[in-house]
Amino acid sequence: MKKRRLRRSVRVTIAFLVLFVPVAVTLFTISAILFVNFGTKEVIDKSADVLFTIHDRQTGATVPQEYIPIYIAAAEEYNIPWTLLAAHHRIETRFSTMRTDVSPVGAEGPMQFMPCTFVGWNYPGCKELGKGSIPEKDKTNPDVIAKYGGYGVDANGDGIADPFDMEDAIFSAANYLSDSGAADGNIEKAVFTYNHSEKYVEDVLWYYHEFEEQRKQSERQAKK
């Protein structure tokens, strides 16, 4: 009886090895080929970036309720989708949760305006990326902004167009996006004008479509 069990055990082991070894060899060979052909730093970095993007999108796809009335008011004023403003706000400053609202290149506020875009590129000294050298009193003066063709808006009527004020910043972004084509339905063109980066456009549009779907679902549920 013991000999029969031993022979059966040997047969099972041999059968397992016959099945497992070719699979292991195949997997090892495929892994080696993939590493040799595709395991470059560029591909690895790109893969890591894709994974980070997926994770980042999943952790920031909800619009804070407190900002929605401002988005809607600005969107109605400039005839653009409010969800587009939400998408820009998410991409620019993660709905104003960043440690600082001034970028390394000088973009300012919740919606990250370059000073020359906010005040107007005709302002003396505005060139290159648009950081300029604009005194604070001019940067927030609606009359100066109107004179130099800027996009800054005094949304709350306090006599100051402040890129760091939430209402002013969102209305200013709506003004800029509207003038850049969003009011005519050219959403992608408007987003690219806001920031000349294909990756930026891709990210903003992803959130825009996500927020649009959430908006539609909310409206459908409200009608039930």
ABEGO torsion letter per residue (X at the ends): XAAAAAAAAAAAAAAAAAAAAAAAAAAAAAAAAAAAAAABAAAAAAAAAAAAAAAAAAAAABBBAAAAAAAAAAAAAAGBBAAAAAAAAAAAAGGGABABABBAAGBBEAAGBBAAAAAEAABBGBBEAGAEBBBAAAAABAAAAAAAGBABBBAAGAGBBBAABAAAAAAAAAAAAAAAGAAAGBAAAAAAAABBBAAAAAAAAAAAAAAAAAAAAAAAAAAX
